[in-house]
């Protein structure tokens, strides 16, 4: 379904699909695409481990995790493995394409549900130290993401450019490992 969506959309091209983690780990380094949508629950090597291995071989490739899982462990393990974004499979096709574009241009797509999980993680751990590593602007952007606003809407609300929103979102991911 994703291959059809991507290939039928202007400006997008699906180079290859793989049916399991082993095939991806073996085949992706030969093409090192710009962006990879990776499922966490792959047969064999799971998506998190595949990203961990592939990130060293394809350092410029940006990985977006696509999954049904919303639990904190999968989210944070994916980001620590090198994913630049995390989307739920129930994400609308137009938002999936927007996310691919965002990560291609240096952003880090985060669905509102995932942004809420990041905020909840801070609140549950009562971890002032972790929350303090984010700047006030990054916290503002994270809160707006958790409300479901798109980068364009956040940029307008904060009177900054979309590139600045992308950069701040990328920094959020980096700081939270």
C-alpha positions in Angstrom: 0.0 0.0 0.0 2.8 2.4 0.9 4.6 1.6 -2.3 1.5 2.4 -4.4 0.9 5.6 -2.4 4.5 6.8 -2.9 4.9 5.8 -6.5 1.6 7.4 -7.5 2.5 10.8 -5.8 4.3 13.5 -7.7 7.9 14.0 -6.6 8.1 10.6 -4.9 9.7 7.4 -6.0 9.8 4.1 -4.1 13.1 2.5 -5.1 12.7 -0.9 -3.3 10.6 -2.7 -0.8 11.9 -5.5 1.5 9.7 -8.1 3.3 11.9 -8.6 6.3 14.8 -7.0 8.3 17.5 -9.3 7.0 16.7 -8.4 3.4 16.7 -4.7 4.3 20.0 -4.9 6.1 21.5 -6.7 3.1 19.9 -4.7 0.2 19.6 -1.1 1.4 23.4 -0.3 1.6 23.6 -0.8 -2.2 21.1 2.0 -2.8 21.3 4.1 0.4 18.0 6.0 -0.4 17.2 9.4 1.0 14.4 8.2 3.2 13.3 4.8 4.4 9.9 4.0 6.0 10.7 1.1 8.4 8.2 -1.1 10.2 9.2 -2.0 13.8 7.6 -5.4 13.7 9.5 -7.0 10.8 10.0 -10.8 10.7 13.5 -11.8 11.8 15.6 -8.7 12.6 13.1 -6.1 13.9 12.9 -2.6 12.5 14.7 -1.0 15.4 17.7 -3.4 15.1 17.7 -3.0 11.3 17.9 0.8 11.6 20.7 0.5 14.2 22.7 -1.6 11.7 21.8 0.4 8.6 22.5 3.8 10.1 26.2 3.1 10.2 26.2 1.9 6.5 23.9 4.6 5.2 24.6 7.6 7.5 22.8 10.1 5.2 19.6 8.0 4.9 16.8 9.2 7.1 14.6 6.6 8.7 11.0 7.0 9.7 9.5 4.3 11.9 6.0 3.3 10.9 4.2 1.1 13.3 1.0 0.4 15.3 2.9 0.6 18.6 2.5 3.7 20.7 4.4 2.5 23.8 7.3 4.6 25.1 9.9 1.8 24.9 9.5 1.3 21.1 9.3 5.1 20.5 12.5 5.9 22.4 14.4 2.8 21.2 13.6 3.7 17.6 14.9 7.2 18.1 18.0 6.0 19.9 18.7 3.5 17.0 18.8 6.5 14.6 15.2 7.0 13.4 14.5 10.6 12.5 10.8 10.3 12.9 8.1 8.0 14.2 4.6 7.7 12.7 1.7 5.5 13.5 0.3 3.3 10.7 -3.1 4.9 11.2 -1.5 8.2 10.0 -3.4 9.6 7.0 -1.7 9.1 3.6 -1.2 12.8 3.1 0.5 13.2 6.4 2.8 10.2 5.6 3.8 12.0 2.4 4.3 15.3 4.4 6.5 13.4 6.8 8.7 12.0 4.1 9.1 15.5 2.7 9.8 16.9 6.2 12.5 14.3 6.9 14.0 14.8 3.5 14.3 18.5 4.2 16.0 18.0 7.5 12.9 17.8 9.8 11.9 15.1 12.2 8.2 14.2 11.8 6.4 13.4 14.9 2.7 12.6 15.1 0.6 14.4 17.8 0.2 11.1 19.6 4.0 10.6 19.7 4.6 14.2 20.9 2.1 13.6 23.7 4.0 10.4 24.7 7.3 12.5 24.9 5.6 15.0 27.1 3.9 12.3 29.2 7.3 10.6 29.6 8.7 13.8 31.2 5.7 14.2 33.4 5.6 10.6 34.6 9.3 10.5 35.4 9.0 13.9 37.0 12.3 14.5 35.4 13.2 18.1 35.5 16.7 17.3 34.3 15.4 15.8 31.0 12.9 18.5 30.5 15.5 21.2 31.2 17.7 20.0 28.3 15.1 21.4 25.9 15.1 25.1 25.3 11.9 27.0 25.9 11.3 27.2 22.2 11.7 23.5 21.8 9.2 22.9 24.6 6.8 25.3 22.9 7.1 23.4 19.6 6.7 20.0 21.3 3.5 21.2 23.0 2.1 22.5 19.6 3.1 19.2 18.0 1.2 17.3 20.7 -1.9 19.4 19.8 -1.7 18.1 16.3 -0.4 21.2 14.6 1.6 20.9 11.4 5.0 22.5 10.9 3.4 25.2 8.8 0.8 26.0 11.5 3.5 26.1 14.2 5.7 28.4 12.1 2.8 30.8 11.6 1.8 30.7 15.3 5.3 31.3 16.5 6.2 33.7 13.7 9.2 31.6 12.6 10.0 29.8 9.4 9.2 26.1 8.7 12.9 25.4 8.5 13.3 26.7 12.0 10.5 24.4 13.2 12.3 21.5 11.4 15.6 22.4 13.1 14.0 22.6 16.5 12.2 19.3 16.1 15.4 17.6 15.0 17.2 19.0 18.1 14.4 17.6 20.3 15.1 14.2 18.9 18.8 14.6 19.3 18.6 15.8 22.8 16.3 13.0 23.9 18.5 10.5 22.0 
